Amino acid sequence: MENRTDVIIIGGGAVGLCCAYYLWKKGCTVTVIDRGNPELASSSRNAGLIVPSHFIPLASPGVIKKGIKWMFSPESPFYIRPRLSANLASWLLKFRNACSEKKASHSMIVLRDLTATSKELYEEMVKVEDMEFGFESRGLIMLHKTKEGEQENLRMTDMASDINVEAQFLGAEEIQQLEPKLKLNTSGGVFFPQDSHLEPLKFLMEMKSCLRKNGVVFEEGLEVTKLTSFNGKISGVQANSKSFSAEEIVLAAGAWSQKLLSDINLRILLEPAKGYSITFNNLAEKPRIPFLLTEAKVAVTPIGERLRFAGTLELAGLDSTINQRRVMAILKAVPGYFADMDISKLTSENGKIWAGFRPCTPDGLPYIGRFSTINNLTIATGHAMLGMTLAPVTGKLISELIIENRPSFDLQPLNPERFNN
């Protein structure tokens, strides 16, 4: 028996839930099909950062040189596992082409506008829906301890100023004043006062609760195994033994989106990048403000009463194996910035280790939009490390595209077919 609704959303992470939220707001009946436990979703245990400061795309000038140096070390912030893959080869070629000054400058403006709007939508959600998911606007500090890191953060401050993103370059004493209870090893950093953070799993649970109360149907524990098309439309969605159909289909399945598109002869370039987080309870001292450790590329976020360390970008396909060496690389970086955080104590207190996949496009911009050959399919994926940040604005754009066909942003830079020529 087929289950029918106005809109089917494939994927119940932060992006999928925000798509459901804004479509419900516009009067649609919505069904969300999700693989399972939200605690295992890629949205659940990330750094929880909402970051207008992250306006520089993954593909930017200089990243190739730095990436080549890093990729030969399994403990580096960025690592490509050697493997024979035509998709990876195509992705890397397009990535290299996107690392130009001109393309990166254009992408920076797109990300600036999307991230700023998304933060405003989070603030609106908290007020309108009375949700409680630990949303706090305390800013973010990019901390450095070396001359190289200082130069990187000076460049970051200048670029932020050029595109009107508020950023303050601070010395060690000024940063210490912002976090007087911590003993910091730093020569300075950049403070982004507009950044925020939240508790990712709490956000997912609050959103699901709100949506359920308002009639959104959740089909959980089902893996979408096949899409079928007829006459330029998605005619059916097969999930385990169940069949579904709808006027509109939204594909928000993160790193798994690419595989499903192959059923209907559609192609996107997408690479899953594994990231890790380690969460500790009951640390004696923890920061009030989130940090990004510039040289180590590690995020440090207070998550309620806990402290979370997150980092690494590992292109290894959909391999969910926990690489303990990479986990230890994250933890070993911490005492270099926080003198009171003993690595032996951290590892002995059984921090909760998690790994998830960030769906990465070659140019660092997400895929948000329609395909030219299938007129009832909209895609929302490829957000890389900005899935939590960009979830609300993505959901709003998807709803505007489906209902009015008049999105409030120019979606051409986010076109899912932009690499297909």
C-alpha positions in Angstrom: 0.0 0.0 0.0 1.3 3.4 -1.0 1.5 6.3 1.5 0.8 9.7 0.0 1.5 13.2 1.2 2.2 16.7 -0.2 6.0 16.5 0.4 8.3 13.7 1.3 11.6 14.6 2.8 14.3 12.0 2.7 16.6 12.6 5.6 15.9 13.6 9.2 19.0 15.5 10.1 19.1 19.2 10.8 18.7 20.2 7.2 15.8 17.7 6.6 14.0 18.8 9.8 14.3 22.5 8.9 12.9 21.8 5.4 9.9 20.0 7.1 9.5 23.0 9.5 9.3 25.7 6.8 7.1 23.6 4.5 4.7 22.9 7.4 4.7 26.6 8.0 3.5 27.1 4.5 0.6 24.7 4.9 2.0 21.5 3.4 1.4 18.0 4.7 4.9 16.5 5.2 6.4 13.1 5.7 10.0 12.7 6.8 11.6 9.3 6.1 14.7 8.7 8.2 17.2 5.9 8.6 16.9 5.8 12.4 18.3 6.9 15.7 18.8 10.7 15.8 21.7 10.2 18.2 23.6 8.5 15.3 22.8 11.2 12.7 25.5 13.4 11.3 23.8 16.4 12.8 23.7 15.1 16.4 27.2 15.3 17.8 29.0 18.0 15.7 30.6 21.1 17.2 27.2 22.9 17.5 28.6 26.1 16.0 26.4 28.7 14.2 29.1 30.6 12.4 28.8 33.7 10.3 32.6 33.7 10.8 32.9 30.7 8.4 32.6 32.7 5.2 35.7 31.2 3.6 34.8 28.2 1.4 36.5 24.8 1.7 37.9 25.5 -1.8 40.1 28.6 -1.5 43.5 29.9 -2.6 46.4 28.2 -0.7 44.4 25.2 0.5 45.9 22.9 -2.1 49.4 23.6 -0.9 48.5 23.2 2.7 46.4 20.1 2.0 49.2 18.4 0.1 51.4 18.8 3.2 48.7 17.5 5.5 47.4 14.6 3.5 50.6 12.5 4.0 50.0 12.5 7.8 47.2 10.4 9.2 47.1 12.7 12.2 46.8 16.0 10.3 43.6 18.1 10.2 43.0 17.0 6.6 43.6 13.6 5.2 42.8 11.8 2.0 42.9 8.0 2.2 44.5 6.7 -1.0 42.0 4.7 -3.0 40.9 4.1 -6.6 37.8 6.1 -7.2 36.6 7.9 -10.4 34.2 10.0 -8.3 37.1 11.1 -6.0 39.3 11.9 -9.0 36.5 14.1 -10.6 35.8 15.8 -7.2 39.5 16.6 -6.7 39.8 18.1 -10.2 36.8 20.3 -9.7 38.0 21.2 -6.2 41.4 22.3 -7.7 39.6 24.5 -10.3 37.4 26.1 -7.6 40.5 27.2 -5.5 40.9 30.4 -7.5 40.8 33.9 -6.1 37.8 34.9 -8.2 35.7 31.9 -7.4 36.5 31.9 -3.7 35.7 35.6 -3.5 32.3 35.1 -5.0 31.6 32.1 -2.7 32.5 34.2 0.3 29.7 36.6 -0.4 27.2 33.8 -0.8 28.3 32.1 2.5 28.3 35.4 4.3 24.7 36.1 3.4 23.5 32.6 4.0 25.1 32.2 7.4 23.9 35.6 8.7 20.3 34.9 7.6 20.4 31.4 9.1 21.5 32.8 12.5 18.6 35.2 12.4 16.2 32.3 11.7 17.5 30.4 14.7 16.8 33.4 16.9 13.3 33.7 15.4 12.7 29.9 16.0 13.6 30.2 19.7 11.2 33.1 20.2 8.3 31.9 18.0 8.3 28.2 18.9 9.6 28.6 22.5 12.2 25.9 21.8 15.0 25.2 24.2 18.1 23.8 22.6 20.9 25.7 24.4 21.2 28.5 21.8 23.6 31.1 23.0 25.2 34.1 21.3 28.6 34.5 22.9 30.7 34.7 19.8 33.7 32.6 18.9 37.4 33.0 19.3 39.9 31.7 16.7 42.9 31.2 18.9 46.5 31.1 17.7 49.9 30.4 19.3 52.4 30.6 16.5 53.6 33.3 14.1 52.0 31.4 11.2 48.7 31.2 13.0 48.9 34.9 13.8 49.4 35.7 10.1 46.4 33.5 9.2 44.2 35.2 11.7 45.3 38.7 10.6 44.4 37.7 7.0 41.0 36.4 8.3 40.4 39.7 10.1 41.2 41.7 7.0 38.9 39.5 4.8 36.1 39.8 7.3 36.4 43.6 7.3 36.4 43.6 3.5 33.0 41.9 3.4 31.5 43.6 6.5 31.6 40.7 8.9 32.4 41.9 12.4 35.8 40.7 13.6 38.2 41.9 16.3 41.9 41.0 16.4 42.8 40.6 20.0 46.0 40.2 22.0 46.6 37.5 24.6 45.6 39.7 27.5 42.4 40.8 25.9 41.4 37.1 25.2 42.3 36.2 28.8 39.9 38.9 30.0 37.1 37.2 28.1 37.9 33.9 29.7 39.5 34.8 33.1 39.0 31.3 34.6 41.1 29.5 32.0 44.9 29.4 31.7 45.4 30.0 28.0 48.6 29.4 25.9 48.1 32.0 23.2 49.6 35.0 21.5 46.2 36.2 20.4 43.3 35.5 18.2 40.2 36.8 16.4 36.9 37.3 18.1 33.7 37.0 16.1 31.0 38.5 18.3 28.1 37.5 15.9 28.7 33.7 16.2 26.5 31.5 18.3 26.4 27.9 19.5 23.7 25.3 20.5 23.3 21.7 21.6 22.9 19.8 18.3 21.1 16.7 19.7 18.7 18.9 21.7 18.0 20.9 18.6 17.0 17.7 16.7 14.8 16.5 19.5 13.1 19.8 20.0 12.4 20.2 16.2 11.0 16.7 16.0 8.7 17.3 19.0 7.5 20.6 17.4 6.9 19.0 14.0 5.1 16.0 15.4 2.7 18.2 17.4 1.9 20.0 14.2 1.1 17.0 12.1 4.4 16.2 10.4 4.6 12.4 10.0 7.9 10.6 10.8 8.7 7.2 9.2 11.7 6.2 11.2 14.0 3.2 10.9 13.4 3.1 7.2 16.2 3.4 4.6 15.2 4.7 1.2 16.5 2.1 -1.2 15.1 3.3 -4.5 13.7 6.3 -6.3 11.6 5.7 -9.5 10.8 8.3 -12.1 8.2 8.6 -14.9 7.6 11.4 -17.3 10.1 13.8 -15.7 8.8 13.3 -12.1 9.7 11.1 -9.2 6.8 8.7 -9.2 7.7 6.5 -6.2 10.0 6.3 -3.1 10.8 2.8 -1.9 11.9 2.5 1.8 12.4 -1.1 2.9 9.1 -2.7 2.3 7.1 0.5 2.2 6.2 2.6 -0.9 5.6 6.3 -0.8 4.6 9.0 -3.3 4.1 12.8 -3.1 3.7 15.9 -5.3 7.2 17.0 -4.2 10.3 15.1 -3.0 13.1 16.8 -1.0 16.4 14.9 -0.9 18.3 15.9 2.3 20.1 12.6 2.9 23.5 14.2 3.4 26.4 12.0 2.3 24.0 9.3 1.1 22.2 11.6 -1.4 24.5 10.8 -4.3 23.8 7.1 -4.3 20.0 7.6 -4.4 20.3 9.9 -7.4 22.0 7.3 -9.5 18.7 5.3 -9.6 17.2 8.1 -11.7 20.3 8.8 -13.8 21.1 12.0 -12.0 24.6 12.9 -10.9 26.2 15.2 -8.3 29.8 15.5 -7.2 29.8 14.8 -3.5 32.5 13.4 -1.2 31.7 12.3 2.4 34.3 13.8 4.8 34.5 12.1 8.1 34.8 14.3 11.2 35.2 13.3 14.8 34.0 14.7 18.2 34.9 13.8 21.7 32.6 15.0 24.5 33.6 15.1 28.2 31.4 15.6 31.3 32.2 17.3 34.6 35.4 19.1 33.6 36.5 21.4 36.4 37.1 24.3 34.1 35.7 24.9 30.7 35.3 27.9 28.4 32.1 30.0 28.2 32.9 31.0 24.7 33.6 28.5 21.9 37.1 28.4 20.5 38.6 27.3 17.2 42.3 26.3 17.6 43.7 27.9 14.5 46.8 25.7 13.8 45.2 22.4 14.9 41.8 23.1 13.2 40.0 21.9 16.4 36.7 23.3 17.6 36.1 23.5 21.4 32.4 24.1 22.3 30.7 24.2 25.7 27.6 22.0 25.3 25.5 22.5 28.4 27.5 21.1 31.3 29.8 19.2 28.9 32.8 20.2 26.7 33.1 19.0 23.1 36.2 18.9 21.0 35.6 18.4 17.2 37.8 18.3 14.2 39.5 16.6 11.2 38.4 16.2 7.6 39.0 12.7 6.4 38.1 11.8 2.8 37.8 8.0 3.1 34.4 7.2 1.5 31.5 6.0 3.6 33.8 4.2 6.1 32.5 4.8 9.6 35.4 3.2 11.4 36.7 5.2 14.3 40.4 6.0 13.7 41.9 6.3 17.2 45.0 7.9 15.9 42.9 10.8 14.6 40.9 11.1 17.8 44.2 11.3 19.8 45.5 14.0 17.3 42.5 16.1 18.3 43.1 15.6 22.0 46.8 16.0 21.9 46.4 19.5 20.4 44.3 20.8 23.3 47.0 21.3 26.1 49.0 23.5 23.6 46.2 26.1 23.9 44.7 25.3 27.4 47.4 24.8 30.0 45.0 23.4 32.6 43.6 20.6 30.4 45.7 17.6 31.0 45.5 15.2 28.0 46.1 12.1 30.2 43.1 13.2 32.3 41.0 13.8 29.3 41.6 10.4 27.8 41.1 8.6 31.1 37.7 10.1 31.8 36.1 8.2 28.9 35.1 11.0 26.7 32.3 9.9 24.3 33.8 9.5 20.8 31.7 10.0 17.7 32.3 10.2 14.0 30.0 11.5 11.3 30.0 12.3 7.6 30.0 15.9 6.2 28.8 15.9 2.6 31.3 18.1 0.7 31.0 19.7 -2.7 34.1 20.7 -4.8 33.6 24.4 -4.3 32.4 24.5 -0.7 28.9 25.7 -1.5 25.9 23.4 -0.8 23.5 22.0 -3.4 20.1 23.7 -3.0 17.8 23.6 -5.9 16.1 21.5 -8.7 17.3 19.4 -11.5 16.4 20.2 -15.1 15.1 16.8 -16.0 13.0 16.0 -12.9 10.5 18.7 -12.0 9.3 17.6 -8.6 12.7 16.8 -7.0 14.5 19.4 -4.8 17.9 18.7 -3.3 19.4 20.1 -0.1 22.8 18.6 0.7 26.6 19.4 0.4 26.8 21.7 3.4 30.2 20.3 4.5 31.0 21.6 8.0 28.1 24.1 7.9 25.2 21.8 8.0 24.0 22.9 11.4 24.7 26.6 10.6 22.9 26.6 7.3 20.0 24.3 8.2 17.3 27.0 8.8 18.1 29.1 5.7 18.2 25.9 3.6 14.8 24.9 4.9 13.4 28.3 4.2 14.8 28.4 0.6 13.5 24.9 -0.1 10.0 25.9 1.0 10.1 29.1 -1.1 11.2 27.2 -4.1 8.5 24.5 -3.8 5.6 26.7 -2.9 6.2 30.0 -4.7 9.1 29.2 -7.0 10.5 32.5 -5.8 13.4 31.9 -3.4 14.7 34.9 -1.4 18.3 34.2 -2.5 19.8 33.7 -6.0 20.2 29.9 -6.1 22.3 29.8 -9.3 25.6 29.5 -7.3 24.0 26.5 -5.5 22.7 24.8 -8.6 23.0 21.0 -8.2 24.0 20.6 -11.8 26.8 23.2 -11.8 29.6 20.5 -12.2 27.9 18.4 -14.9 29.5 20.0 -17.9 
